[in-house]
Protein backbone atom coordinates (compact mmCIF):
# COMPACT_ATOMS: atom_id res chain seq x y z
CA UNK A 1 0.00 0.00 0.00
CA UNK A 2 1.27 3.49 -0.85
CA UNK A 3 1.15 5.96 2.03
CA UNK A 4 0.39 9.65 1.70
CA UNK A 5 3.51 11.17 0.12
CA UNK A 6 3.52 14.00 2.66
CA UNK A 7 4.36 11.50 5.41
CA UNK A 8 7.74 10.92 3.73
CA UNK A 9 8.71 14.48 4.70
CA UNK A 10 8.33 13.63 8.40
CA UNK A 11 11.74 12.55 9.68
CA UNK A 12 12.10 10.36 12.78
CA UNK A 13 12.75 12.15 16.05
CA UNK A 14 16.22 10.78 16.78
CA UNK A 15 16.20 11.81 20.41
CA UNK A 16 13.67 9.04 20.99
CA UNK A 17 16.23 6.52 19.72
CA UNK A 18 18.76 7.94 22.21
CA UNK A 19 16.14 7.74 24.96
CA UNK A 20 15.48 4.08 24.17
CA UNK A 21 19.22 3.39 24.24
CA UNK A 22 19.54 5.20 27.56
CA UNK A 23 16.64 3.30 29.08
CA UNK A 24 18.14 0.01 27.91
CA UNK A 25 21.45 0.89 29.56
CA UNK A 26 19.63 1.79 32.78
CA UNK A 27 17.82 -1.55 32.69
CA UNK A 28 21.23 -3.20 32.38
CA UNK A 29 22.38 -1.49 35.59
CA UNK A 30 24.22 1.59 34.26
CA UNK A 31 23.93 5.01 35.94
CA UNK A 32 22.63 7.17 33.08
CA UNK A 33 22.35 10.96 33.37
CA UNK A 34 19.38 12.13 31.29
CA UNK A 35 19.90 15.48 29.57
CA UNK A 36 18.18 14.58 26.30
CA UNK A 37 14.42 15.08 26.70
CA UNK A 38 12.76 18.48 27.16
CA UNK A 39 11.09 17.67 30.46
CA UNK A 40 12.46 18.86 33.83
CA UNK A 41 12.57 16.53 36.81
CA UNK A 42 9.85 18.51 38.62
CA UNK A 43 6.43 16.99 39.24
CA UNK A 44 3.31 18.94 38.32
CA UNK A 45 2.72 21.55 41.07
CA UNK A 46 0.50 20.26 43.86
CA UNK A 47 -2.26 22.90 43.43
CA UNK A 48 -2.75 21.73 39.84
CA UNK A 49 -2.81 18.06 40.85
CA UNK A 50 -5.33 18.79 43.60
CA UNK A 51 -7.57 20.69 41.19
CA UNK A 52 -7.45 17.78 38.75
CA UNK A 53 -8.30 15.28 41.47
CA UNK A 54 -11.18 17.43 42.61
CA UNK A 55 -12.50 17.66 39.06
CA UNK A 56 -12.49 13.88 38.78
CA UNK A 57 -14.12 13.47 42.19
CA UNK A 58 -16.89 15.87 41.15
CA UNK A 59 -17.47 14.07 37.86
CA UNK A 60 -16.03 16.79 35.62
CA UNK A 61 -15.40 14.35 32.78
CA UNK A 62 -17.86 15.35 30.08
CA UNK A 63 -17.00 17.26 26.90
CA UNK A 64 -16.31 20.97 27.08
CA UNK A 65 -16.98 23.32 24.14
CA UNK A 66 -14.54 22.75 21.29
CA UNK A 67 -12.70 26.00 22.03
CA UNK A 68 -12.30 25.07 25.67
CA UNK A 69 -13.77 25.59 29.11
CA UNK A 70 -15.01 29.21 29.26
CA UNK A 71 -13.53 29.72 32.73
CA UNK A 72 -10.11 28.56 31.52
CA UNK A 73 -10.19 30.84 28.48
CA UNK A 74 -11.01 33.74 30.80
CA UNK A 75 -8.16 32.73 33.14
CA UNK A 76 -5.71 32.65 30.23
CA UNK A 77 -6.90 36.10 29.12
CA UNK A 78 -6.39 37.34 32.68
CA UNK A 79 -2.87 35.92 32.65
CA UNK A 80 -2.00 38.03 29.60
CA UNK A 81 -3.55 41.14 31.13
CA UNK A 82 -1.68 40.70 34.42
CA UNK A 83 1.75 39.70 33.18
CA UNK A 84 2.00 41.14 29.66
CA UNK A 85 -0.32 44.17 29.73
CA UNK A 86 -2.16 42.65 26.78
CA UNK A 87 -5.90 42.80 26.20
CA UNK A 88 -6.90 39.45 24.78
CA UNK A 89 -10.61 38.72 24.43
CA UNK A 90 -11.28 35.18 25.74
CA UNK A 91 -13.20 34.52 22.52
CA UNK A 92 -9.85 34.62 20.66
CA UNK A 93 -8.41 31.81 22.78
CA UNK A 94 -8.80 28.17 21.79
CA UNK A 95 -7.74 25.53 24.32
CA UNK A 96 -6.13 22.56 22.56
CA UNK A 97 -4.70 19.08 23.26
CA UNK A 98 -1.16 20.32 23.89
CA UNK A 99 0.58 22.99 21.86
CA UNK A 100 0.65 20.34 19.13
CA UNK A 101 -3.12 20.70 18.81
CA UNK A 102 -2.70 24.45 18.41
CA UNK A 103 -0.04 23.98 15.72
CA UNK A 104 -2.27 21.51 13.93
CA UNK A 105 -5.14 24.00 13.80
CA UNK A 106 -2.91 26.88 12.69
CA UNK A 107 -1.17 24.88 9.98
CA UNK A 108 -4.41 23.56 8.52
CA UNK A 109 -5.93 27.02 8.45
CA UNK A 110 -3.00 29.03 7.14
CA UNK A 111 -1.15 27.01 4.49
CA UNK A 112 -1.82 24.69 1.58
CA UNK A 113 0.05 23.15 -1.33
CA UNK A 114 2.32 25.63 -3.06
CA UNK A 115 2.69 27.94 -0.06
CA UNK A 116 6.09 28.55 1.50
CA UNK A 117 6.87 29.01 5.19
CA UNK A 118 9.90 30.78 6.67
CA UNK A 119 11.44 29.31 9.83
CA UNK A 120 14.72 29.65 11.65
CA UNK A 121 17.22 26.85 11.24
CA UNK A 122 17.71 25.29 13.80
CA UNK A 123 14.14 24.92 15.00
CA UNK A 124 11.85 22.42 16.70
CA UNK A 125 11.36 19.75 14.00
CA UNK A 126 7.64 19.23 14.56
CA UNK A 127 7.03 22.84 13.51
CA UNK A 128 8.44 21.98 10.08
CA UNK A 129 6.52 18.72 9.93
CA UNK A 130 3.13 20.25 10.73
CA UNK A 131 3.54 22.71 7.86
CA UNK A 132 4.81 20.02 5.49
CA UNK A 133 1.83 17.79 6.29
CA UNK A 134 -0.42 20.70 5.32
CA UNK A 135 1.35 20.78 1.94
CA UNK A 136 3.66 23.76 2.45
CA UNK A 137 7.32 24.00 1.46
CA UNK A 138 9.69 25.01 4.25
CA UNK A 139 12.38 27.63 3.78
CA UNK A 140 14.68 26.93 6.71
CA UNK A 141 16.78 30.09 7.15
CA UNK A 142 20.14 29.57 8.83
CA UNK A 143 20.53 31.72 11.94
CA UNK A 144 23.49 32.38 14.20
CA UNK A 145 25.02 34.85 16.61
CA UNK A 146 24.63 37.79 14.21
CA UNK A 147 20.81 37.53 14.44
CA UNK A 148 20.75 36.31 18.03
CA UNK A 149 19.93 32.79 16.79
CA UNK A 150 16.54 34.11 15.71
CA UNK A 151 14.66 34.78 12.48
CA UNK A 152 14.79 38.57 12.42
CA UNK A 153 13.27 41.17 10.08
CA UNK A 154 16.41 41.41 7.95
CA UNK A 155 16.36 37.66 7.26
CA UNK A 156 12.64 37.77 6.50
CA UNK A 157 13.15 40.61 4.02
CA UNK A 158 15.97 38.69 2.31
CA UNK A 159 14.20 35.33 2.10
CA UNK A 160 10.53 36.22 1.51
CA UNK A 161 9.29 34.99 -1.89
CA UNK A 162 6.15 35.53 -3.91
CA UNK A 163 4.84 32.16 -2.65
CA UNK A 164 5.70 32.81 0.99
CA UNK A 165 2.57 32.78 3.11
CA UNK A 166 3.84 32.59 6.65
CA UNK A 167 6.75 33.25 8.99
CA UNK A 168 7.04 31.17 12.14
CA UNK A 169 9.05 32.37 15.14
CA UNK A 170 9.83 30.87 18.55
CA UNK A 171 10.80 32.87 21.64
CA UNK A 172 12.32 31.43 23.76
CA UNK A 173 13.37 28.95 21.13
CA UNK A 174 14.01 25.25 21.07
CA UNK A 175 16.83 24.12 20.71
CA UNK A 176 18.88 27.29 21.28
CA UNK A 177 17.00 28.95 24.16
CA UNK A 178 17.29 32.42 22.63
CA UNK A 179 14.66 35.14 22.67
CA UNK A 180 13.42 38.05 20.58
CA UNK A 181 13.26 41.54 22.07
CA UNK A 182 10.12 43.66 21.73
CA UNK A 183 11.90 45.76 19.11
CA UNK A 184 12.96 42.73 17.09
CA UNK A 185 9.52 41.14 17.26
CA UNK A 186 7.83 44.41 16.26
CA UNK A 187 10.13 44.67 13.25
CA UNK A 188 9.26 41.11 12.22
CA UNK A 189 5.52 41.71 12.57
CA UNK A 190 5.82 44.90 10.48
CA UNK A 191 7.92 43.20 7.78
CA UNK A 192 5.40 40.39 7.37
CA UNK A 193 2.39 42.73 7.48
CA UNK A 194 3.86 44.76 4.60
CA UNK A 195 3.74 41.57 2.54
CA UNK A 196 0.21 40.65 3.65
CA UNK A 197 1.58 37.50 5.25
CA UNK A 198 0.82 35.73 8.51
CA UNK A 199 2.94 35.20 11.63
CA UNK A 200 2.88 32.35 14.14
CA UNK A 201 4.81 32.94 17.35
CA UNK A 202 5.68 29.85 19.37
CA UNK A 203 5.72 30.99 23.02
CA UNK A 204 5.74 27.49 24.51
CA UNK A 205 8.73 28.29 26.78
CA UNK A 206 7.40 31.70 27.79
CA UNK A 207 8.08 32.42 31.46
CA UNK A 208 11.28 30.39 31.49
CA UNK A 209 13.39 33.53 31.02
CA UNK A 210 16.66 34.21 32.83
CA UNK A 211 18.27 37.31 31.31
CA UNK A 212 15.24 39.27 30.13
CA UNK A 213 11.60 39.89 31.00
CA UNK A 214 9.08 37.47 29.42
CA UNK A 215 7.46 38.96 26.34
CA UNK A 216 4.34 38.05 24.37
CA UNK A 217 3.43 38.96 20.82
CA UNK A 218 -0.09 39.60 22.13
CA UNK A 219 1.27 42.84 23.63
CA UNK A 220 2.34 44.02 20.18
CA UNK A 221 -0.29 42.77 17.77
CA UNK A 222 -3.81 41.36 17.67
CA UNK A 223 -3.10 39.84 14.25
CA UNK A 224 -0.40 37.32 15.18
CA UNK A 225 -1.22 33.67 15.87
CA UNK A 226 0.30 32.80 19.26
CA UNK A 227 0.88 29.22 20.40
CA UNK A 228 1.43 28.40 24.06
CA UNK A 229 1.36 25.40 26.38
CA UNK A 230 0.83 24.28 29.95
CA UNK A 231 3.70 21.81 29.52
CA UNK A 232 6.91 23.75 30.09
CA UNK A 233 6.59 26.70 32.50
CA UNK A 234 3.50 25.24 34.18
CA UNK A 235 4.94 21.71 34.44
CA UNK A 236 1.98 19.84 32.94
CA UNK A 237 3.68 17.82 30.19
CA UNK A 238 1.60 14.64 30.48
CA UNK A 239 -1.70 16.50 30.90
CA UNK A 240 -1.52 17.43 27.19
CA UNK A 241 -2.95 20.93 27.24
CA UNK A 242 -2.11 24.06 25.28
CA UNK A 243 -3.77 27.02 23.65
CA UNK A 244 -3.88 29.13 20.51
CA UNK A 245 -4.58 32.86 20.44
CA UNK A 246 -5.89 33.89 17.03
CA UNK A 247 -7.00 37.10 15.32
CA UNK A 248 -10.74 37.63 15.59
CA UNK A 249 -11.11 36.95 11.85
CA UNK A 250 -9.78 33.40 12.32
CA UNK A 251 -11.77 32.25 15.35
CA UNK A 252 -14.80 30.85 13.52
CA UNK A 253 -12.91 28.63 11.03
CA UNK A 254 -10.50 27.49 13.76
CA UNK A 255 -13.44 26.50 15.97
CA UNK A 256 -14.91 24.49 13.10
CA UNK A 257 -11.58 22.75 12.65
CA UNK A 258 -11.34 21.99 16.37
CA UNK A 259 -14.84 20.53 16.39
CA UNK A 260 -13.86 18.12 13.65
CA UNK A 261 -10.20 17.37 14.40
CA UNK A 262 -10.23 16.71 18.16
CA UNK A 263 -13.69 17.73 19.42
CA UNK A 264 -12.28 19.19 22.67
CA UNK A 265 -9.24 19.08 24.93
CA UNK A 266 -9.20 16.85 28.03
CA UNK A 267 -11.83 18.04 30.50
CA UNK A 268 -10.02 17.04 33.75
CA UNK A 269 -6.84 18.67 32.44
CA UNK A 270 -8.69 21.91 31.78
CA UNK A 271 -10.13 22.02 35.29
CA UNK A 272 -6.70 21.24 36.71
CA UNK A 273 -5.13 24.06 34.68
CA UNK A 274 -7.39 26.62 36.35
CA UNK A 275 -5.14 26.27 39.41
CA UNK A 276 -2.04 27.13 37.35
CA UNK A 277 -2.88 30.83 37.56
CA UNK A 278 -3.32 31.04 41.34
CA UNK A 279 -0.77 32.98 43.45
CA UNK A 280 0.10 29.76 45.30
CA UNK A 281 1.02 27.99 42.08
CA UNK A 282 2.79 31.03 40.64
CA UNK A 283 5.12 31.07 43.67
CA UNK A 284 6.05 27.43 43.05
CA UNK A 285 6.66 28.03 39.36
CA UNK A 286 8.88 31.05 39.97
CA UNK A 287 10.90 29.08 42.51
CA UNK A 288 11.44 26.40 39.88
CA UNK A 289 12.49 29.00 37.33
CA UNK A 290 15.15 30.19 39.77
CA UNK A 291 16.36 26.60 40.19
CA UNK A 292 16.62 26.25 36.42
CA UNK A 293 18.59 29.50 36.25
CA UNK A 294 21.14 28.08 38.71
CA UNK A 295 21.35 24.86 36.72
CA UNK A 296 21.92 26.83 33.54
CA UNK A 297 24.87 28.66 35.10
CA UNK A 298 26.40 25.46 36.48
CA UNK A 299 26.21 23.85 33.04
CA UNK A 300 27.59 26.92 31.24
CA UNK A 301 30.48 27.18 33.71
CA UNK A 302 31.31 23.51 33.27
CA UNK A 303 31.15 23.67 29.49
CA UNK A 304 33.41 26.73 29.48
CA UNK A 305 36.10 24.64 31.17
CA UNK A 306 35.84 22.23 28.23
CA UNK A 307 35.98 25.11 25.70
CA UNK A 308 32.45 24.14 24.68
CA UNK A 309 30.44 27.08 26.00
CA UNK A 310 28.02 28.55 23.40
CA UNK A 311 28.95 31.82 21.72
CA UNK A 312 25.73 33.39 23.03
CA UNK A 313 24.29 31.96 26.28
CA UNK A 314 20.62 30.93 26.15
CA UNK A 315 18.27 33.52 27.63
CA UNK A 316 15.36 31.13 28.17
CA UNK A 317 13.90 27.61 27.92
CA UNK A 318 16.14 24.90 29.42
CA UNK A 319 18.55 24.03 26.62
CA UNK A 320 22.10 24.75 25.57
CA UNK A 321 22.95 24.45 21.84
CA UNK A 322 26.60 23.44 21.42
CA UNK A 323 28.97 23.46 18.49
CA UNK A 324 31.00 20.23 18.73
CA UNK A 325 32.83 20.63 15.41
CA UNK A 326 36.21 20.65 17.14
CA UNK A 327 35.46 17.06 18.18
CA UNK A 328 33.02 15.63 15.62
CA UNK A 329 31.02 16.27 12.47
CA UNK A 330 28.58 13.44 13.22
CA UNK A 331 26.38 14.50 16.12
CA UNK A 332 24.43 11.23 16.11
CA UNK A 333 27.61 9.18 16.50
CA UNK A 334 28.96 11.66 19.09
CA UNK A 335 25.81 11.30 21.23
CA UNK A 336 25.72 7.51 20.91
CA UNK A 337 29.38 7.18 21.90
CA UNK A 338 28.93 9.57 24.85
CA UNK A 339 26.03 7.44 26.05
CA UNK A 340 27.81 4.12 25.54
CA UNK A 341 31.13 5.21 27.05
CA UNK A 342 30.09 7.66 29.78
CA UNK A 343 26.34 7.11 30.28
CA UNK A 344 25.38 10.72 29.51
CA UNK A 345 22.34 11.15 27.24
CA UNK A 346 22.12 14.31 25.10
CA UNK A 347 20.42 15.05 21.78
CA UNK A 348 22.03 15.14 18.30
CA UNK A 349 21.65 18.42 16.46
CA UNK A 350 20.41 16.72 13.31
CA UNK A 351 17.01 16.52 14.99
CA UNK A 352 16.72 20.31 14.85
CA UNK A 353 18.85 21.72 12.05
CA UNK A 354 18.48 21.23 8.31
CA UNK A 355 22.04 22.54 7.91
CA UNK A 356 24.77 22.28 10.52
CA UNK A 357 23.04 19.83 12.81
CA UNK A 358 25.76 17.27 12.24
CA UNK A 359 28.19 19.34 14.31
CA UNK A 360 25.80 20.54 17.03
CA UNK A 361 24.17 18.91 20.05
CA UNK A 362 21.44 20.03 22.46
CA UNK A 363 21.85 19.59 26.21
CA UNK A 364 18.81 20.01 28.47
CA UNK A 365 19.58 21.28 31.97
CA UNK A 366 16.60 19.35 33.31
CA UNK A 367 18.50 17.45 36.02
CA UNK A 368 19.76 18.64 39.39
CA UNK A 369 23.05 20.48 39.96
CA UNK A 370 24.94 17.46 41.28
CA UNK A 371 23.98 15.42 38.21
CA UNK A 372 24.90 18.28 35.87
CA UNK A 373 28.33 18.55 37.49
CA UNK A 374 28.80 14.81 37.15
CA UNK A 375 27.69 14.96 33.51
CA UNK A 376 30.30 17.65 32.76
CA UNK A 377 33.00 15.54 34.45
CA UNK A 378 32.03 12.55 32.32
CA UNK A 379 31.99 14.67 29.17
CA UNK A 380 35.49 15.93 30.04
CA UNK A 381 36.77 12.37 30.15
CA UNK A 382 35.00 11.61 26.90
CA UNK A 383 36.33 14.54 24.84
CA UNK A 384 39.88 13.89 26.09
CA UNK A 385 39.75 10.57 24.25
CA UNK A 386 38.52 12.04 20.95
N, C-alpha and C positions, 0 to 999 in steps of 0.2 A: 504493500500500500504506500502511496506517495503522500507525505505529510505536507502541510501548508509550507510553502517555500520561505515564508517569513520566519518560521521557527529556526531555519538554518542560520539566521543572523544572531541568534541568541547563544552566546558562548557559555561554557560551563563556568561556574563560580569556583575558581581553583582553591580559594581559602577553605571550602568545604572538604576538599581532598586532604588538605593539611590538617584540618580538624579531625578527620577520620584517622589519619596516621597518628596524630597525637593521642587520641583516645585509645588506639590500639596499643601504643607504647605504655600508656598508663595502666591498661589492663594487664600488661606483661610485667608490671611492677616498677616502671621507671617514674621518676619525679619530674613531671613535665610542667613547665611554666607557660601558661596560656596568655599570649599577647597577640592573638590572631583575630579573634572575633570582636565585633563592635558592641560589646555588652559588658558593662562594669560588673564587679562582684557584689554590688549592693542589691539587697532584696527590694521589692516594691515597698514604698513607705507605708507604715502601719495604718495611718488614717485612710489611705486608699483601699487597703485590704479590708479594713473593718467596714467601709462603705459598701464594698462588693459583697461581703458576707451578709450584711444587713439586707441588701437588695435581694439576694437569693432567699433569705429567710422570709421576706415579705412577698415572695412570689413575683418579683419583678423580672419575669423571663419572657414576656410576650414581645412581639414586634414593636419597634418604635417607628415613627415616620421615616421615610427613606432618607431624608436629610438629617436625621438625628433627633435625639431627645431635646425638646424646646428648652428645657432648663439648662442643658449642657451648652447649647449654642449661645444662650444668654451669658453663661459663665465664661465662655471663651471670649465673647465680645467684651465682657468686663475686664478680662485679663489684658486685652490690647489697650483698653482705655486707661487702666491703672499703670501699666508698665511701659507703654509705648506712646502714650498720648495720641492714640489713633481711634477715630470714631468708625467702628465697623458695625453695620446693622446685622443683627443675628440672622436675618433672612439671607445674608450673603455667605453664611457659613454652612458647609455640608460636612457632617461627621461621617467618617469612612472607616472601613476595616484596615487599620494601619495607614501610614502614609502611602503605602503601595496602592491602596484603594483610591486615594486622592490622585495619584499619578496616572492611574488607569483612566479615571474620569477625564482628567485634563488632556491626556494624549488622544483619547477617542474623540473629544470635542474639537481639538485645535488643529490636528494635522491629518492628512490623507496622502495617498500615493502621489508622488511628484513634489511634495513639499520638502523643504530642507530645514534642519534645525541646527542652530549653533550651540555648542557646549564647550566648556573648558576641557582640556586634556592635560592632566588626569581628571577623572570624574568617577562618581559612583556608577558602576556598570549597568545597573538596572534602569537608570535614567535613559541611557542609550537604547536599551532593549525595549522599554515601553514605547518609545517613539518609533523604533524600527517595526515593531509588531503592528503599529497603526499605519505603516506603509511609508513613513518618512525616511529620507536620507539624512545621515548625521554628518555634520561638518565639525569634527573634533579639532578645536583650535589649541595648539600647544601654548601653554602658559608657563611662566617661570618667575624668578625674583623681580624682573623688571615690571611686571604687572601685578605683583603681590600674589602670584599663583592664582589669579582670578581672571575671568573673562571681563575685561573692562571695555569702556566705550570706544577706545582707539581700535582694539581688536575687532569689535563688532563692526565698526565703520569699514575696516579693511577686508573683512570676510563676508559681509552681507552680499547675497546674490539676488537676482530677480525672483528666484524660486524660494528664497528664504521666508519662512512663515513665522518663526519662533526663535527666541533666544532663551536658554535655560541657565540660570545661575544657582549657586549654592553658597550660603553664608551663615554660619561657618561651614566649610566644605569638608567632604570626605573624598579623598584620603588625606588631604594636606593640612586641614585644620585652620585654614586662613579665612579671613573675613573681608567684606567690602565695607568701606566707610559710607556715611550718608551721602557725601559728595560724589563718590564713585558710583553708587547705586543710582543716584539722581541722574547722573550723566548717561548711564546705561538706559534707564527708562526713557529719557529724552531721545536718545539716538534711535531706539526701536520705534518710538511713537512717530518720529519723523518719517519712518518707512512704513507706517501703518501695520506694523507687526505686533506680535504678542510676546509677553514676558511671563515665564514661570520662575518664581524664586523659591528654592528649596531652603526652608528654615528649620529643618528637622533637628539640628543641633543648637537651635536658638536657646540662650540662657546659659549654655556651657561656654562662657566667655571669660578670659583671664586677663587680657591686656586692654580691652576696650569695653564699652558699654553695649549690651545687647541692642540690636537694631532690627526693626521690621519694615519691610517694604510697604506695609499698610499705612505707615506714618507718612509716606511720600506719595502714594498713588492709590486711587480706588480702582484702577484699571488693571493692575497686575494680578496674576493668579499666584496665590501664596499657599505652599504646602507645608504642613507641620504635623507633629506627631506627639503622642504621649509616651513614646518609647524611650527616648534618650534622656532629656532633662528630667522628666517626670518618673522615669524608672519603671515603665509599664510595658516592657518589650513583649512578653507573652500574652498580654491582654489584647493585643492587635487592635489598636485604636489610633486614628489620626484625624486630620481635618483638612479641608480645602476652603480657602477664602477666594471668592470669585467676584468679578465685576457684576453689577446688577443685571446687565444684559445677558449674562451667561447662566443665571441661576435656574431658569425654567428648563433649558435643555439638559443641564447637568443633573437636575432632579429626575428627569425622565430616564436618563442613563442609569442613575443609581437605582431607581425602581426596578429596572430590568437586569442590571448586572449583578448586584448583590442584595437587593431588597432593603437591607438595613444593616448597620453595624451591630455588634454584640450588645444586647440590652444590659446584662449585668456589668459589662465593662464600662458602659456609658454612665451608669449610676455610680460605679466606683470612681470614675474620673471626676465626678463633681467635687470629691474631697481633695483633688489635686490643687485646687485654687484657694484652699483655706490657709489662714496664717500659720496654723500648726504645721501643715505639710510644707509650706513655703520655707519655713525655718529649717526643716530637715533637708530639703533640696539644696538650699544655699550652703549648708554645712558640708554636704557632699561635693558641691562645686569647689569649695575650698580644699577639700581632700584631694580632688583631682588636680587642682592647681599645684599642690605640693608634689604630687606624683609626677606631673609634667616636668617640674624643675629637677627632680632627682634623675629622671631619665635623660633630660637634656645635658645635665652635668656629667653623667656617666658616659654618654655618647661623645661628648667633647673630648674626654680623655682618650677615646679611641679614634679621634679625628673623623668622627662620623656625624657630628652635629649638623642639623640642617642649616642652609644659608639664611633662612628666615624662620625663626621659631613660630610654631603654630599659635594663633591667638585664641582658638576655640576648639570645640569638639574634644575628642580624647585620642588623637592620633599624631604620630610623627612620621613624616614622609622622608625617607632617607635615600640618598644617592650612594650606591655601593659599587660604583664603577671601578674604584681603585682595587676592588677585590674580585668582582665578578660581573659578567655581562649576561648572566642567566639567573634571573631572580628566583625562578622556580627551583632550580638545582641548588642555589644558595640556601633557600629556606628549608628544603628537604634535608640537606646535609647538616644544617644547624640543628634541626630537630633530631636527626639520627645520632649525631655526635655529642650534642650538648643538651638535648631535651628542652630547647626553647622554641616555641611555636610562634612565628610571625607570618605575615602575608606577602606573597610575591606581588610586585608592582604590575605585572602583566594583567592582573585582574582589573586594574583601574585605568591604565594608560594605553591608548592606541599606539603611541610612539614613546619610546623611552622607558616603558615599564620593565624591560628586561634588565635594566640596571638600577631599579628602585625597589624598595620594600616599604611596607607600612607596619609600624609597631603601634599597638594600642596600649596606652597606659591605664589598663583596666584592672590591674592587680595591685596589691598593696606595696608599700615602699620596700619592705624587706625582700619581697619577691622580685621587684624591679632591680634592686641592687644586685641580687644574685643573678638575674638574667644578664645584666651588663658584664658581670665577672665571667660568666660562661661565654658570652659573645667575645670577650677579650681573648680568652683561650682559643676560641674558634678561629678568629681572624689572624692570630699569630701563626697558625698552621697553613694559611692560604698562600 
